[in-house]
C-alpha cells in the first residue's frame, strides 16, 4: 500500500443536500492547499463511504467518524 500523507487538519462541518457529512483533510499548513474529502458518513443509514481507503486506519479519521456517529445516535 502506498504511503499516506499525514493529516495536519481535519474538518467535519459540511453536510451536503443528500445528508452526507464530509470528512475533509488537509496535509500541510499552506493556506493555498486544496482540501481532500477522504470519506463521508451517511447520516440516514450510518454507513461510512471512503473515497481513499488508505485513510481507513488513520486515528484522526476514525475519531472523527466515531464522533459523528455518537452525536447522531437517537436523532431521527
C-alpha positions as CSV (number, residue, x, y, z in Angstrom):
1,X,0.0,0.0,0.0
2,X,1.3,3.5,-0.8
3,X,2.4,5.8,1.9
4,X,-0.2,8.2,3.1
5,X,0.3,11.9,3.8
6,X,0.0,13.0,7.4
7,X,-3.2,14.9,8.1
8,X,-2.5,18.3,9.5
9,X,-6.1,19.5,9.6
10,X,-9.4,17.6,9.5
11,X,-12.9,19.1,9.3
12,X,-16.4,17.6,9.5
13,X,-18.5,20.7,9.4
14,X,-20.0,20.2,5.9
15,X,-23.2,18.2,5.4
16,X,-24.5,18.1,1.8
17,X,-28.1,18.0,0.4
18,X,-28.0,14.2,0.5
19,X,-27.4,14.2,4.3
20,X,-23.8,13.1,3.9
21,X,-21.3,14.5,6.4
22,X,-17.9,15.0,4.8
23,X,-14.6,14.3,6.4
24,X,-12.3,16.8,4.7
25,X,-8.5,16.7,5.3
26,X,-5.6,19.0,4.6
27,X,-2.0,17.8,4.6
28,X,0.1,20.9,5.0
29,X,0.0,24.3,6.7
30,X,-0.2,26.0,3.3
31,X,-3.3,28.1,3.1
32,X,-3.4,27.7,-0.6
33,X,-3.6,24.0,-0.4
34,X,-6.9,22.4,-1.5
35,X,-8.5,20.0,0.9
36,X,-9.5,16.4,0.1
37,X,-12.6,14.6,1.1
38,X,-11.4,11.2,2.3
39,X,-14.8,9.8,3.4
40,X,-18.4,10.7,4.0
41,X,-20.9,9.4,6.7
42,X,-24.4,8.9,5.5
43,X,-26.4,10.3,8.4
44,X,-29.5,8.4,7.4
45,X,-28.0,4.9,7.2
46,X,-24.9,5.5,9.4
47,X,-22.7,4.0,6.6
48,X,-19.2,5.3,6.0
49,X,-18.1,5.6,2.4
50,X,-14.4,6.0,1.9
51,X,-13.1,7.8,-1.2
52,X,-9.5,7.0,-0.2
53,X,-9.2,3.6,1.5
54,X,-5.6,4.5,2.7
55,X,-7.2,6.6,5.5
56,X,-9.4,3.8,6.9
57,X,-6.9,3.2,9.7
58,X,-5.9,6.8,10.4
59,X,-6.6,7.6,14.0
60,X,-7.9,11.2,13.3
61,X,-10.3,9.9,10.7
62,X,-11.5,7.0,13.0
63,X,-12.0,9.5,15.8
64,X,-14.0,11.9,13.5
65,X,-16.2,9.1,12.4
66,X,-16.9,7.9,16.0
67,X,-17.7,11.5,17.0
68,X,-20.2,11.9,14.1
69,X,-21.9,8.6,14.8
70,X,-22.1,9.2,18.6
71,X,-23.7,12.7,18.1
72,X,-26.2,11.4,15.7
73,X,-27.4,8.4,17.7
74,X,-31.1,8.6,18.6
75,X,-31.8,11.7,16.4
76,X,-34.4,10.9,13.8
